[in-house]
Amino acid sequence: MEDYMAKIVKTDMQEEALKVIKENLKVLAGINAVFNSEEEKSNITIVSGERKVTLIIEKASRNNILKEIRKKIVVQTKGLAKRNAIRLDEEDMTILENREGRHLNIDEPMKDKENALEIGAKILNKSEELETEVREKQIGD
C-alpha cells in the first residue's frame, strides 16, 4: 500500500514576499532608530534622477515624514505576510510596532541611519511593484 503525503509547495511569490518583508524590517529598524533619537535637527537627502538636495530639518518635521513612510511600509509588510502565509515573530512585531526598550537584532542592521529615508523609498517602490504583480497573478488565475 502506497503512503500518500500532502506537501507544502513554496511559491516564487512567497520567496519574493519574504525578501521584501526582510528588507522592510531592516528599513523600519533604521527609521525607528532615527524616529526615537533625541537629536533636535536632522539632515534629509532627496534624490531625483541626477539631482540631489540635502536639507536640515527640525525633529518634528523629520518625525512627521518618518511617520508617513513607516505607516506605508508597515501596512505593506503586514499585508504581504498575511497574503503569503508568512508568520511574523515577536522580534518582527517589535520593529513593526516601534516598541522601545528592546534590543532589535536583525541579520544586517542598518549602520547608516541617515539613508533610512532613501532606502525606505526604494523598498516602498519595490513593495508596490510586488503587490501589483501579486494582484495581476490573482486576476489571471
C-alpha positions in Angstrom: 0.0 0.0 0.0 1.4 3.4 -1.0 1.9 6.1 1.6 0.4 9.4 0.4 1.6 12.6 2.0 0.4 16.1 1.2 3.2 18.6 0.7 3.5 22.3 1.1 5.0 24.0 -2.0 6.7 27.3 -1.6 6.0 29.6 -4.5 8.3 32.1 -6.0 5.9 34.8 -4.9 6.3 33.7 -1.3 10.0 33.8 -1.6 9.9 37.3 -3.1 7.5 38.5 -0.5 9.8 37.2 2.3 12.7 39.1 0.7 10.7 42.3 0.6 9.5 41.7 4.2 13.1 41.3 5.4 14.2 44.4 3.6 11.2 46.3 5.0 12.1 45.3 8.5 15.7 46.5 8.1 14.4 49.8 6.8 11.9 50.1 9.7 14.6 49.4 12.2 16.6 52.3 10.8 13.6 54.6 10.7 12.7 53.6 14.3 16.2 54.5 15.5 16.1 57.9 13.8 12.5 58.5 14.9 13.3 57.6 18.5 16.5 59.7 18.7 16.8 62.8 20.8 18.5 64.8 18.1 16.7 68.1 17.5 17.9 68.6 13.9 18.5 66.1 11.1 19.7 66.0 7.5 17.4 64.7 4.9 18.6 63.9 1.3 16.2 63.9 -1.6 17.4 62.3 -4.9 15.5 62.8 -8.1 17.3 61.4 -11.2 20.7 63.2 -11.3 19.6 65.9 -8.8 20.2 65.7 -5.2 19.5 68.1 -2.3 20.2 67.8 1.4 18.1 69.8 3.9 18.4 70.4 7.6 15.0 69.8 9.2 13.7 70.1 12.8 12.8 67.0 14.8 9.0 67.5 14.5 9.2 67.7 10.7 11.5 64.7 10.5 9.2 62.6 12.6 6.1 63.6 10.5 7.9 62.4 7.4 9.1 59.2 9.0 5.7 58.5 10.5 4.1 58.6 7.0 6.8 56.4 5.5 6.6 54.0 8.4 2.8 53.7 8.1 3.0 52.7 4.4 5.8 50.2 4.9 4.1 48.6 8.0 0.8 48.2 6.1 2.6 46.7 3.1 4.7 44.4 5.3 1.7 43.1 7.2 -0.3 42.7 4.0 2.4 40.7 2.3 2.9 38.5 5.3 -0.8 37.8 5.5 -1.4 37.1 1.8 1.6 34.9 1.6 1.2 32.9 4.8 4.4 34.3 6.3 4.5 34.4 10.1 6.0 37.4 11.8 7.7 36.6 15.0 7.8 38.7 18.2 11.0 40.5 17.1 9.4 41.4 13.8 6.4 42.8 15.6 8.6 44.8 17.9 10.1 46.5 14.9 6.7 47.0 13.2 5.2 48.5 16.3 8.3 50.5 17.2 8.4 49.2 20.7 11.2 50.9 22.7 13.4 49.3 25.3 14.1 46.1 23.5 17.3 45.2 21.5 16.4 44.8 17.9 18.5 42.1 16.3 18.3 41.8 12.5 20.5 39.8 10.2 22.1 43.0 8.9 21.2 46.1 10.9 21.3 49.4 9.2 24.5 51.2 10.1 23.9 54.4 8.1 20.6 55.7 9.6 20.8 58.9 7.5 20.0 56.8 4.5 16.9 55.3 6.0 14.5 57.6 4.1 16.3 57.0 0.8 16.3 53.2 1.3 12.7 53.3 2.6 11.6 54.9 -0.6 13.3 52.2 -2.7 11.8 49.5 -0.6 8.4 51.1 -0.8 8.6 51.2 -4.6 9.7 47.5 -4.7 6.9 46.5 -2.4 4.3 48.3 -4.6 5.7 46.5 -7.7 5.3 43.2 -5.9 1.8 44.0 -4.8 0.9 44.8 -8.4 2.4 41.6 -9.6 0.5 39.6 -7.0 -2.8 41.3 -8.0 -2.1 40.6 -11.7 -1.4 36.9 -11.0 -4.5 36.6 -8.8 -6.6 38.1 -11.6 -5.0 35.8 -14.2 -5.6 32.7 -12.1 
